[in-house]
Amino acid sequence: MISKARIKQIKGLERKKNRLAEGLFVAEGPKLVGELLTVMRPVYVAATEEWWAASSRLKGECEADVVTNSELQRASLLQHPQAVLALFPIPHPTAKMAEVAQRELCLALDGVQDPGNLGTIVRLADWFGIRHVFCSTDSADIFNPKATQATMGALSHVSVHYIDLVNELRQTEAPVYGTLLDGENIYEQELSEHGVIIMGNEGRGITPEAAALVSHRLLIPPYPANRPTVESLNVAIATAIVCSIFRSPRQS
């Protein structure tokens, strides 16, 4: 049974200031929790008997409760709880964008605000073999429960950093790619296997300060080019398109 104090703690972690104060985030569901368990240890787990039967190795390694589905419902941040809820320590990766970009491809997010978009982008990064995502400090928090759930466990493979993006870009000697309305058709460009890809805010795109540091300006053109269309693509969808083109066999 989950104590009232524990439920209060879990509910409080929905707020960023509490996550920062406690250094913890919430993960729920067998898929997400299972992936995270491959790289980190939780400080607390609440799960059904069925889940514990398959994960008995954790018993004794952290605080734990065996709960019913109805008990889990009272603590869960999800509309439909999924057998297990865990509290993990927030990681603090220390890689430098300028150094990473010299040897591999990385993503930079300039003010992405929607937690669902952020989580989806991290999941996309994992799919396309991108191990580092660098976020401006005004981007959404990846440990917001909605963002964490949207990663579907990709946080076990992808490091998410919060940085002074413009300052880090100034120190980056590798190619810096940005999707901009005045960019060149991305399908016609030679793209590097290393560097930084900047994706901008849902409404305003890439800030002028960051755009000024883009060395390769790219455009995802509509089809056909002269047909009226919506104003822009969702940032997560645009990221998927860009990453797919960078990983296209013709670029290798």
N, C-alpha and C positions, 0 to 999 in steps of 0.2 A: 504493500500500500504506500502511496506517495503522500508524504506529510504536507500539511498546509504551508509550512515554511518553504518546502521545496517547490510547490506549485507557484508560490509567490515569486520565488527566484526565477523560475523558468519564464513565467509571464513577463517579468521585468526585463528579461534579456531580449524582448522584442524591441526595446529602446536602445539606441546607440550609446547613450551616456552610461547606461548600466552595463552594456557589453564591455565598454572601455574600462569601467571601474573594476569589474570582476575579471576581465581578461578571458571571457568565455563566450561561446556561441552555441546555438541550438541546432542540432541536426535530427531529422526524423525520417523514418522509413528504412526498411532493410537494404535497399539499394544504396542510398546515400551513406547511411551509417556503416554499412559493410565496406564501401570503398574507402571511407576515412579511416577505418580500423587498420587498413593496410599500411598506413604511414604515421598514425598518431594514436595515442591512448586517451580515452575519455576520462573525465573526473567523476562522471556519474552516468548511469544507464537505468532507464525504466523500460521494461519490456514484458511481453506476455510469456507464459510458460513455453509456448511453442518456439518462440524466438530463442529463449535461453537454452532450450534443448539442443539447438543447433550451434550455440555459441558459448558453451559452458567454459571454454578456456578463459573467458573474461572474469569469471567469478573469482572474487578475492583480489582482483587487480584494481578495482575502483569501487566507489560506493554504488550500490545497486538495489533495485526493487523489482520484485516480480509482481506484475499488475494484470488486472483484467482490462478488456477493451474499454469498458465504461470508466475505469479509473484513469486510463491513459487519455481518454477524451477530456477529462477535467484539467489536465496539465498541458495538453497539446496546443500548439499554435496553428495547427491545420484544421480545416473543416472536417476532414476525414482522416483521423490518425491511422498509422500503418505499423502496428506491432511493436515498434521500438522508438524511443526518444533518447538522445544522448547529449551531454554537455561536453564540449571539447575546448581545450585551451586555444586561444587565438594565436596563430603563428605570426612571426615577424621576419619575413624573408629580407635579405640584405643585399641582393644582387644589384649592381649598377647598370642602368639602361645602356649607357655608352659602351660598357664592356660587353654586355650580352649581344648588342646589335652588331658588334664586330665579327661575331662568329655564327650567329643564327638569327632567324626571323623572330621578332617580338611585336606585340600589339601595344599601342598607347591609346588610352581612352581619355578624351578631352571633355570632361563635364557630362558624361553619360549619367542621366538622372534616374532612370527607371530601374529598380532592382531586378525586375524580370529580364530586362534587356541585358543588364550586366551579367547576371548568372548564365544566360543563354550564350553570351559572347565567350565566357570562360569555358563553357562546354564545347563551343565551336573551336576554340583554341586547342583544346585537348584533342579533338578529332583530327585537326590538321597539323598536329605535332608541334604546336607552339607552346613552349614551356613557361613563358613569362608574359604577364599582362601588367603594364604599368598604367596606373590611373592618376589623373590629376586629383588634388586634394578635395575638389568640389564634386567629384563623382560620387555615385551611390556607394554605400558600404557593402562589400561582398559578403559580410557576415550578418547583414539584414536577413531574417529568416526566408523571405521570399527569394532573395538573390541566391542564398545558399542552396535552397531546394531546387532552383532552376539549373544549378550546375550539374545536378544528377551525379554527384561524386567526382566531377572533374577537378575539384580542389585537391584531390589526392595526387594529381599529376601536374597541375599548373600552379605556379606561384603568382600571387596577386600583390602588387606593391603600390603604395601611395606615395607620390613624389611631387616635387615642384617641377611640373612637366616642362615648362618653358626653359627653366634653368638647365634641366637635364638635356633637353634638345640642343641647347647651345654648346654643350660639351660632346655632342655625338658627331663623330666623323663618318660613320656609316651612312648609307643611303636612308633618307627620310621620305617616306611616301605618305601622301595625304589625298583623300577623296574630296575634290572641290569642283564646283560648277564650271570653273574655267580650266579644268584639267584636260589632259590628253586621253583619248580613248584607251582604256585599260587593256582592251583586247589586242591592241596593236603595239604594245610596249614590251621591251625586253626588261624583265624583272629580276632582281637579285635574289639569291638564296639566303641573304642575311640583310639586316637593316631593321628599321622601325616602320610600322604601318599605323598611322594616326586615324582614329575614327572619332567623329565629333558628336556634340550634343544633339539630342533628338530634334530640337527646334532651330537652333542657330548654327549648327554644324561646328566646324573647327574655329576656335577663336582666332582673331587677326594676329595675335602675338605668336601663336603656334604655327599658323599658316605661313607666316613670314620665314619660318625656319624649314619649311618643306622643300626638299631638293627635287622631288619628282611628283608633279601634280597630276593626279589621275581622275578620270571621269568614268562612271558606269553609265553608258549611254542608254536611253530608252530605245525601243524598237517599234517601228522604224524611227529614225532620228528626228524627223520633222512632225511626228504625230503628237497632238496634245495629250499629256498624261498628268498623273498626280504630281505634286510638287517635288516629292522626294521619297526615298525608300526608308523603311524602318531601319534603324542603325544595326540591329542584330542581323537582319536579312542582308543588308549591304556588306556587313562583315563576312558573312558566309560566302557571298559572291566573290569578294576580294580575295579571301583566303584560298578559295577553290582555284582561282586563276593563278595565284602565286604558286600553288602546288601542282599546277597542270604539267603533264609530261613535256609539253613543248618548252617549258621554262627550264627544264633540267638539262 
